[in-house]
Amino acid sequence: MSQSPKKIQFILFLIVFTDMMGFSLLFPLFPKTLEFFLSKGDDVFFRTFYSFANILSFGGETKYTFVLFGGILGSIYSFLQFLAAPVWGRLSDHSGRRAILLFTTFGNTIGYVIWLFSSQFWMFVVSRVITGMMGGNLSVASAAMADQTDEKSRAAGMGILGAGIGLGFVMGPLLGGISSQWTFLDSLYQEGTFVIFPASAFFSIFVSLVSMVLVYLFLPATRPEKVQEKEIHPFLSLKKIESRNLVRISLLNLLFVLSFSGFEFVVNFFLSDTYHFSPKQIGFTFLYIGIIIILVQGGVVRRLSGKISEKKISLYGGFIVVLGMALLVLFGSEFVGLLVSLFFLAFGSALVNPGLSSFASLESGKGDLGRSLGLFRSFGSLGRAVSPIVFSLLYFQKGPSFAFFVSLLLLCGFTILLGKQQERTT
């Protein structure tokens, strides 16, 4: 049964929304989950990880070691995305988007089931490894969106996808916090069968199953393109990629994600240390950021798409993000300055992300969309893998102003290099 392009775009929006919501449910539960494993004094695997974090923190305060420990686990997840995204994207060129999305969504479900039963830390790490590898499916969703849009509407389509991702990241932590209060599985947790907050893990399983049903019922099977290149992972043949622009855009994505996700990681501690925000207040701060991103990607980007180039959309976003970070460095210690700077940071990033995604997709042939966007997404995942450790060390060793200033310098470099990037001539 054929579906209209707009309906398929809406289905892709729902797929990435439920995918990201299921993934981010864990965020507000992470500290208590780590404390749960820390309290189990006989867990050698956990102690090994914790000792490594203590070495990185140079024997600092327990709080900082704990934060670094969380950063290491987050980095493992993102590094696996870095490895997996081009593979899933390339396989989707061979086998079709629907088949790969069904497989990866099913894999996510398995990962969440293992999380539910993770009374031992090694099982929790295995669940993160599986969901990290399957999390590379965003490249497939991006390629599927590119399939449904022409060049003029490409940025608008990526904006819809970005809005789904943003909304999932907003709703996930909120529902994670709410589901942590549910008690219907607590008796099995107390018996040592389930991990702490078993209802939240169970809800993640449910959300992932919903995503899989959406793919199965509503996403049409695509006819695979005939692919000439046999190399499954583009990093193994980076020099052979015809479009050098694609490689440069992917490197720009690495630079942007490294700087911006580094800010996102340490701003939690900045809000806690400077403003003494509770976890609930920090959650509402990210809700404020998320709403701005959703409105911009779902509204502003759609209106700009087809009227100005993808490079200009990204470049305008870069200028706005630099302005926001500069305001945070200069006036972040004042509450009004904080809110204004966060507004510009959210607004600018909401332009950069879909703009760069669309820019990258236009540098690919029809049969290479999965590989191209997999390459692009994996560079972003590499930045997200490095940033938690690098920026937490900067924050705790040099202070928040220095960490934000480093992010500002990287964002300035990103914007300057983007301005020099050539656009494809038609």
Secondary structure as UniProt FT lines:
FT   HELIX           5..24
FT   TURN            25..26
FT   HELIX           27..29
FT   HELIX           30..38
FT   TURN            41..42
FT   HELIX           44..56
FT   TURN            57..59
FT   HELIX           62..95
FT   HELIX           97..116
FT   HELIX           121..134
FT   HELIX           135..137
FT   HELIX           138..147
FT   TURN            151..153
FT   HELIX           154..179
FT   TURN            180..181
FT   TURN            184..185
FT   HELIX           186..190
FT   TURN            191..192
FT   HELIX           198..218
FT   HELIX           234..240
FT   HELIX           244..275
FT   HELIX           279..295
FT   HELIX           296..300
FT   HELIX           301..304
FT   TURN            306..307
FT   HELIX           310..331
FT   TURN            332..333
FT   HELIX           335..361
FT   TURN            362..363
FT   HELIX           366..368
FT   HELIX           369..398
FT   HELIX           400..420
//
